[in-house]
Amino acid sequence: MTDVTRRDALLGAGAALSLAASPALAQAPVDLAIVAFQMSSETHARVANAAQTAARAKGWTATVLNSEGALPRHTEQLDTLIQRRPTAIIAAMGKPVEAEAQFQRAKAAGIPVLTVMAGSSAHTLFDIQVNEYKVGAESALWLLGEMNYQGNILVQRFEGNVGTRIRAKMLDAVLSENTGVRVLASHTMARTASWRDDVRQGMQALILQHGANIQGLWASFDGQAFVIDDLLQARGVKKGQVKFVSIDGGKETYARIADPASTLMATVTIPFEEMGKQAVEAIDRIVLKREAKAAITPGPYLFLDAQLVDQHNVKQYL
């Protein structure tokens, strides 16, 4: 090979490498917006923070917005993002029905939206969920099994969230077929900034009223259970005297289940961190790698597994 031929070959190879590398180099940086409905809620924060961490690990820009539990602020933030045109939006625990107009505008603007624990929409990719019907039934059946299907219970509800609402409906369905267990009283938590005070006042009144007649207690999510657990401990109730289950899972929940002084006995744990990671992975595959949505899930939901955690397996989670 002559010097001229060798030089031409090297130049040709360099040009080929440059062309091969140019799509990656030309790719615009990924700008991911994560909108959490209420970061003061541990579960919302766990999803949003896990998604942000997973996105930054990929070298993306990831911003978390907090709607502070206010629907007007939530829709306003979505409207602002549509104007900003990020690469994609993840909405954690939002409300697709109320934000339908914003999701429609995002889709029209070519901004993919993926939701977590929020519900499906025709204008979003899909929703990452657990099967709340299964979660509600599993918590109810654990409670009734521990009570040997006989006795009286108190119920702490929350109607302002579709997931907690479904859980309570499944409890009602289980109770309708097992009439040996009776609901003494039920308290429904109001949607307020001071929701813990609302739970404390409502359940304290019921506990004082029914006292020793309570054999079981069901709470729609763990935050409520922490308040109730503190009330029961203050009255000297020991673990196992009242069969007590809630739903969500997390470090504090597992610590209480393992703590002999706590009255909380079980939870159905939901993989919130994994949901945040899966949301980012789905954006990567669908938006950046151009995979079909059906390769991840054929329908409007991607369901992850929830697990019952009690004294028998809590050490695995600590």
C-alpha positions as CSV (number, residue, x, y, z in Angstrom):
1,M,0.0,0.0,0.0
2,T,1.4,3.4,-1.0
3,D,1.5,6.4,1.4
4,V,-1.3,8.0,-0.6
5,T,-3.5,4.9,-0.5
6,R,-2.8,4.5,3.2
7,R,-3.7,8.1,3.9
8,D,-6.9,7.8,1.9
9,A,-7.9,4.6,3.8
10,L,-7.2,6.3,7.2
11,L,-9.3,9.3,6.2
12,G,-12.1,7.1,5.0
13,A,-12.1,5.1,8.3
14,G,-12.1,8.4,10.3
15,A,-15.1,9.6,8.3
16,A,-17.0,6.4,8.9
17,L,-16.3,6.5,12.6
18,S,-17.5,10.1,12.7
19,L,-20.7,9.2,10.9
20,A,-21.3,6.3,13.2
21,A,-20.8,8.4,16.3
22,S,-22.8,11.5,15.1
23,P,-26.3,10.3,16.0
24,A,-25.3,9.8,19.7
25,L,-23.4,13.0,19.7
26,A,-26.3,14.9,18.1
27,Q,-28.9,13.5,20.5
28,A,-30.4,16.2,22.6
29,P,-29.9,15.9,26.3
30,V,-32.8,14.2,28.1
31,D,-34.9,16.5,30.3
32,L,-37.3,14.6,32.5
33,A,-39.9,16.3,34.6
34,I,-41.3,14.5,37.6
35,V,-44.5,15.9,39.1
36,A,-45.3,14.4,42.6
37,F,-48.8,15.2,43.8
38,Q,-47.8,15.6,47.5
39,M,-44.2,15.2,48.6
40,S,-45.2,15.4,52.2
41,S,-46.7,11.9,51.7
42,E,-43.9,9.4,52.1
43,T,-45.2,7.2,49.3
44,H,-45.3,10.1,46.7
45,A,-41.8,11.1,47.7
46,R,-40.4,7.6,47.4
47,V,-41.6,7.3,43.8
48,A,-40.4,10.7,42.8
49,N,-37.0,10.5,44.5
50,A,-36.4,7.0,43.0
51,A,-37.3,8.2,39.5
52,Q,-35.0,11.2,39.9
53,T,-32.1,9.0,41.1
54,A,-32.6,6.5,38.3
55,A,-32.8,9.3,35.6
56,R,-29.6,11.0,36.9
57,A,-27.8,7.7,36.9
58,K,-28.5,7.6,33.1
59,G,-27.0,11.1,32.8
60,W,-30.4,12.8,32.3
61,T,-31.6,16.1,33.8
62,A,-34.4,15.3,36.2
63,T,-36.5,17.8,38.1
64,V,-39.0,17.1,40.8
65,L,-42.0,19.4,41.2
66,N,-44.3,19.2,44.2
67,S,-48.0,19.9,43.7
68,E,-48.4,20.0,47.5
69,G,-51.7,18.1,47.3
70,A,-53.5,20.9,45.5
71,L,-55.2,20.0,42.2
72,P,-55.0,23.6,40.8
73,R,-51.3,23.7,41.5
74,H,-50.9,20.3,39.9
75,T,-52.6,21.3,36.7
76,E,-50.8,24.6,36.6
77,Q,-47.4,22.8,36.9
78,L,-48.4,20.5,34.0
79,D,-49.4,23.5,31.9
80,T,-46.0,25.2,32.6
81,L,-44.2,22.0,31.7
82,I,-46.1,21.7,28.4
83,Q,-44.8,25.2,27.5
84,R,-41.3,24.2,28.6
85,R,-41.5,21.0,26.5
86,P,-39.4,18.5,28.5
87,T,-38.4,15.2,26.9
88,A,-41.0,13.4,29.0
89,I,-43.2,13.8,32.1
90,I,-43.7,11.3,35.0
91,A,-46.8,12.1,37.1
92,A,-46.7,10.4,40.5
93,M,-50.0,9.9,42.2
94,G,-51.7,12.5,40.1
95,K,-55.3,12.5,38.9
96,P,-55.7,11.8,35.2
97,V,-59.4,12.5,35.2
98,E,-59.0,16.0,36.6
99,A,-55.8,16.6,34.6
100,E,-57.2,15.2,31.3
101,A,-57.0,18.5,29.5
102,Q,-53.3,18.9,30.4
103,F,-52.5,15.3,29.4
104,Q,-54.3,15.8,26.1
105,R,-52.3,19.0,25.4
106,A,-49.1,17.2,26.3
107,K,-49.8,14.4,23.9
108,A,-50.6,17.0,21.1
109,A,-47.3,18.7,21.8
110,G,-45.5,15.4,21.5
111,I,-44.5,15.1,25.2
112,P,-44.9,11.6,26.5
113,V,-46.5,11.3,29.9
114,L,-46.3,8.2,32.1
115,T,-48.2,8.0,35.4
116,V,-47.5,6.1,38.6
117,M,-50.3,5.0,41.0
118,A,-52.7,7.5,39.4
119,G,-55.0,5.7,37.0
120,S,-55.0,5.4,33.2
121,S,-55.7,8.0,30.5
122,A,-56.1,7.8,26.8
123,H,-53.5,10.5,26.5
124,T,-50.7,8.9,28.6
125,L,-48.4,5.9,27.9
126,F,-49.6,3.8,30.8
127,D,-49.9,3.8,34.6
128,I,-47.6,1.8,36.8
129,Q,-49.7,0.2,39.5
130,V,-50.2,-2.6,41.9
131,N,-53.6,-4.4,41.8
132,E,-55.4,-2.5,44.5
133,Y,-58.3,-5.0,44.5
134,K,-55.8,-7.7,45.3
135,V,-54.1,-5.5,47.9
136,G,-57.3,-4.7,49.6
137,A,-58.5,-8.3,49.7
138,E,-55.2,-9.5,51.0
139,S,-55.1,-7.1,53.9
140,A,-58.7,-7.9,54.8
141,L,-58.2,-11.7,54.7
142,W,-55.1,-11.4,56.8
143,L,-57.1,-9.5,59.4
144,L,-60.0,-11.9,59.5
145,G,-57.7,-14.9,59.5
146,E,-55.9,-13.5,62.6
147,M,-59.3,-13.0,64.3
148,N,-60.4,-16.5,63.4
149,Y,-63.3,-14.8,61.5
150,Q,-65.0,-13.7,64.7
151,G,-65.0,-10.3,66.5
152,N,-65.3,-6.6,66.1
153,I,-63.2,-4.1,64.2
154,L,-62.6,-0.4,63.7
155,V,-61.9,0.9,60.2
156,Q,-59.9,3.9,59.1
157,R,-60.8,5.0,55.6
158,F,-59.7,7.6,53.1
159,E,-62.1,8.3,50.2
160,G,-60.0,11.0,48.5
161,N,-57.6,8.6,46.7
162,V,-58.7,5.9,44.2
163,G,-56.3,3.3,45.6
164,T,-57.3,3.7,49.3
165,R,-61.0,3.8,48.2
166,I,-60.6,0.5,46.3
167,R,-58.9,-1.1,49.3
168,A,-61.8,-0.2,51.6
169,K,-64.3,-1.5,49.1
170,M,-62.5,-4.8,49.0
171,L,-62.6,-4.9,52.8
172,D,-66.4,-4.3,52.6
173,A,-66.7,-7.2,50.1
174,V,-64.8,-9.6,52.3
175,L,-66.8,-8.6,55.3
176,S,-70.1,-9.1,53.4
177,E,-69.2,-12.8,53.1
178,N,-67.9,-13.2,56.6
179,T,-70.6,-12.0,58.9
180,G,-68.9,-13.2,62.1
181,V,-66.8,-10.0,61.9
182,R,-68.6,-6.8,62.6
183,V,-67.5,-3.2,62.0
184,L,-68.1,-1.3,65.3
185,A,-67.3,2.1,63.8
186,S,-65.5,3.7,60.9
187,H,-63.6,7.0,60.5
188,T,-63.0,8.6,57.1
189,M,-60.0,10.9,56.9
190,A,-60.5,14.3,55.5
191,R,-58.2,15.7,52.8
192,T,-56.5,18.4,54.8
193,A,-52.9,19.5,55.4
194,S,-53.4,18.4,59.0
195,W,-54.7,14.9,58.1
196,R,-52.7,13.3,60.9
197,D,-54.6,15.4,63.5
198,D,-57.9,14.4,61.8
199,V,-57.0,10.7,62.1
200,R,-55.8,11.2,65.7
201,Q,-59.0,13.0,66.8
202,G,-61.4,10.7,64.9
203,M,-59.8,7.4,66.0
204,Q,-59.1,8.5,69.5
205,A,-62.9,9.1,70.0
206,L,-63.7,5.6,68.6
207,I,-61.1,3.9,70.7
208,L,-62.3,5.6,73.8
209,Q,-65.9,4.7,72.9
210,H,-65.4,1.0,72.1
211,G,-62.3,0.1,74.2
212,A,-62.1,-3.6,75.1
213,N,-64.7,-4.5,72.5
214,I,-62.1,-4.0,69.7
215,Q,-60.5,-7.2,68.4
216,G,-59.2,-5.9,65.0
217,L,-58.2,-2.7,63.2
218,W,-57.8,-2.0,59.5
219,A,-56.2,1.2,58.1
220,S,-56.2,2.2,54.4
221,F,-52.5,3.3,54.5
222,D,-49.6,3.1,56.8
223,G,-49.4,6.8,57.7
224,Q,-52.8,6.5,59.3
225,A,-51.6,3.3,61.1
226,F,-48.7,5.1,62.7
227,V,-51.1,7.6,64.3
228,I,-53.4,4.8,65.5
229,D,-50.5,2.7,66.8
230,D,-49.3,5.6,68.9
231,L,-52.8,6.0,70.4
232,L,-53.1,2.3,71.2
233,Q,-49.6,2.2,72.8
234,A,-50.5,5.2,75.0
235,R,-53.5,3.2,76.3
236,G,-51.3,0.3,77.1
237,V,-52.5,-2.0,74.4
238,K,-50.0,-4.8,73.7
239,K,-49.0,-6.4,70.4
240,G,-51.6,-9.0,69.3
241,Q,-54.4,-7.8,71.6
242,V,-55.8,-6.0,68.6
243,K,-55.1,-7.5,65.3
244,F,-53.9,-4.6,63.2
245,V,-53.1,-4.3,59.5
246,S,-52.5,-1.5,57.1
247,I,-51.1,-1.0,53.6
248,D,-48.1,0.6,51.8
249,G,-44.8,-0.6,53.5
250,G,-41.6,1.3,54.3
251,K,-38.8,1.5,56.8
252,E,-40.9,2.8,59.6
253,T,-43.7,0.3,59.0
254,Y,-41.3,-2.6,59.1
255,A,-39.6,-1.3,62.2
256,R,-43.0,-1.1,63.9
257,I,-44.0,-4.6,62.8
258,A,-40.8,-5.9,64.3
259,D,-41.0,-3.8,67.5
260,P,-42.7,-5.8,70.4
261,A,-43.9,-2.4,71.8
262,S,-45.8,-1.5,68.7
263,T,-49.4,-2.7,68.0
264,L,-49.0,-2.7,64.2
265,M,-48.8,-6.3,63.1
266,A,-48.8,-6.4,59.3
267,T,-48.9,-4.4,56.0
268,V,-49.2,-5.2,52.3
269,T,-46.1,-3.5,51.0
270,I,-46.1,-1.7,47.6
271,P,-42.8,-1.4,45.7
272,F,-42.8,2.4,45.4
273,E,-39.0,2.8,44.6
274,E,-39.3,0.1,42.0
275,M,-42.2,1.9,40.4
276,G,-40.0,5.1,40.1
277,K,-37.2,3.0,38.5
278,Q,-39.6,1.2,36.1
279,A,-41.1,4.6,35.0
280,V,-37.6,5.9,34.0
281,E,-36.8,2.6,32.3
282,A,-40.0,2.7,30.3
283,I,-39.3,6.3,29.2
284,D,-35.8,5.2,28.1
285,R,-37.1,2.2,26.1
286,I,-40.2,3.9,24.5
287,V,-39.1,7.5,24.0
288,L,-35.3,7.1,23.4
289,K,-34.9,3.6,22.1
290,R,-38.2,3.7,20.1
291,E,-39.5,0.4,21.4
292,A,-43.2,-0.2,21.1
293,K,-45.2,0.3,24.3
294,A,-46.7,-3.2,23.9
295,A,-43.2,-4.6,24.5
296,I,-43.5,-3.4,28.1
297,T,-47.2,-3.8,28.7
298,P,-50.1,-4.5,26.3
299,G,-52.7,-2.5,28.2
300,P,-53.1,0.7,30.1
301,Y,-51.4,-0.6,33.3
302,L,-48.1,-2.1,34.2
303,F,-48.8,-4.1,37.4
304,L,-46.0,-4.8,39.9
305,D,-46.4,-7.3,42.8
306,A,-47.3,-6.3,46.4
307,Q,-46.3,-8.5,49.3
308,L,-47.8,-9.2,52.7
309,V,-45.3,-8.4,55.5
310,D,-45.9,-9.6,59.1
311,Q,-43.9,-11.1,61.9
312,H,-43.0,-14.1,59.8
313,N,-41.0,-12.3,57.1
314,V,-40.4,-8.8,58.3
315,K,-36.7,-9.5,59.0
316,Q,-36.2,-9.7,55.2
317,Y,-37.3,-6.1,54.9
318,L,-35.5,-4.5,57.8
